[in-house]
Amino acid sequence: MKPFVKKLPFLLALPYVFLSCESIDEVINSTTPKVTEESVKYVIKSGDHETTNPFRALATNKIKFQVQFDSTAIYKTKDPGNQADINKLYGMSDCGSFHHQNSARFGWRWYNNRLELHAYSYVNSKNTSTFITAIDLNKPYMCELTLTEDKYVFQVGNKKVEQDRGCAGEGKGYQLYPYFGGDETAPHEINIQIKEIK
C-alpha cells in the first residue's frame, strides 16, 4: 500500500479536528484560551464542552506540563449517572490517526467529593481509563506523558500508571486540549491553568 493511501483516513479526519477536539458532531462555541504569564488559562463556558483551540501537529514521545485547578472544578452533573464520566485534560492523538482511534491524555473529574486525575487512552478504537491520584484545588501539579515502544506512561508527581499503546516509534498526531464531558456540557464556567514544560 502506498504511504499516501495509508495516511488517507488521518488526512480525511483533519477538517473535523478544526470543528471539535472531541467528536465530529459537536461544534465549538466558546472563548479562546487566555495567556496568563507563562501559563495558559483555559476557560470552558457554561453549556460548552471546550474552548476554541488551535490545531497543533505533534511529533514527540513526551508531553510534560503543570496544571492547576480552582474551585470551578467542583461540579454536579444533571444526571447523577454522569458524575463518574471523565473529562479530558491534555494529551495527543497518536499513530497518525484520529484521536478516537489512538490517543493518550490525562483525564479529570470531580467524584466522591474530590478531584481525580486519570490516564485516558484509545488503542485501536478501544477506550481505557485508569485512576492515577486525587489532587488538591489551587495547587500546581506536574504531569508527564511518555510514549514508549508499546506503552503510554502517565505520571503525576511520584504516581505512575501504564496503558497499552497501539503503535511504536515516535508519537505522531495532534494536540488534545481540555474538554468537559462525557454526555453533559459544563454546568458552569470552568477554569484550568496549564503551563507546558519544554
C-alpha positions, -999 to 999 in steps of 0.1 A, spaced: 0 0 0 14 34 -9 23 57 20 -3 84 9 -31 58 9 -22 46 43 -24 81 57 -57 89 39 -80 82 69 -60 106 90 -59 133 63 -97 130 58 -102 134 95 -82 166 98 -110 190 87 -132 177 116 -104 184 141 -109 221 134 -145 217 144 -140 198 176 -113 181 197 -138 155 209 -163 145 182 -173 153 147 -209 161 157 -202 189 182 -194 225 172 -172 248 193 -190 278 207 -167 293 234 -138 316 241 -101 312 230 -75 304 257 -61 333 276 -24 336 282 -15 344 318 22 349 323 38 316 312 7 295 315 -25 293 295 -58 298 312 -84 275 295 -120 287 301 -148 263 294 -180 283 294 -212 271 310 -231 250 284 -200 242 264 -177 212 261 -144 231 253 -125 262 244 -116 272 209 -82 257 204 -57 260 175 -48 229 155 -12 219 165 5 189 149 29 170 172 58 146 166 71 137 201 74 109 227 69 132 257 44 158 269 51 175 302 30 202 318 20 218 351 -17 220 358 -37 239 385 -75 237 391 -95 262 412 -129 258 428 -146 258 394 -136 222 391 -163 213 417 -195 204 398 -226 183 400 -240 167 368 -277 169 360 -278 131 356 -261 115 387 -250 87 365 -228 111 346 -208 122 377 -183 93 371 -177 105 335 -141 115 329 -134 150 315 -103 154 293 -73 175 303 -43 174 279 -25 150 256 -22 140 220 -36 117 192 -11 90 182 -1 66 153 -10 92 127 -47 86 133 -78 103 147 -79 106 185 -109 82 188 -87 55 172 -53 61 190 -46 88 216 -33 94 252 -43 122 275 -48 129 312 -84 130 323 -101 146 354 -133 145 373 -150 157 405 -160 125 421 -168 114 457 -161 149 469 -125 150 455 -107 160 423 -92 130 405 -67 126 377 -69 96 353 -50 81 325 -73 81 294 -64 65 261 -77 49 229 -59 20 213 -73 7 180 -106 25 189 -109 9 223 -111 33 253 -93 27 286 -92 48 317 -72 43 350 -72 63 382 -39 79 389 -43 101 420 -65 126 438 -52 162 438 -59 194 457 -75 226 443 -54 258 439 -22 238 439 1 231 409 9 195 398 34 182 373 20 158 348 41 138 323 30 116 294 57 94 279 52 72 248 74 41 248 75 14 221 44 -3 234 31 17 264 17 51 274 32 61 308 12 87 328 29 103 358 16 128 383 43 136 409 55 102 420 23 83 410 27 64 377 2 44 355 9 25 323 -15 17 295 -10 -2 262 -1 17 230 -13 8 195 19 16 176 56 20 181 82 48 174 78 85 177 43 97 186 27 114 156 -6 133 158 -21 165 171 -26 183 205 -57 174 226 -69 202 249 -93 205 279 -128 192 273 -158 188 296 -178 156 292 -190 129 287 -225 134 278 -231 167 295 -217 201 289 -201 222 317 -227 232 343 -208 265 350 -176 282 338 -146 260 345 -110 274 346 -79 253 341 -43 267 342 -18 247 321 19 255 317 38 234 292 73 223 303 98 220 275 
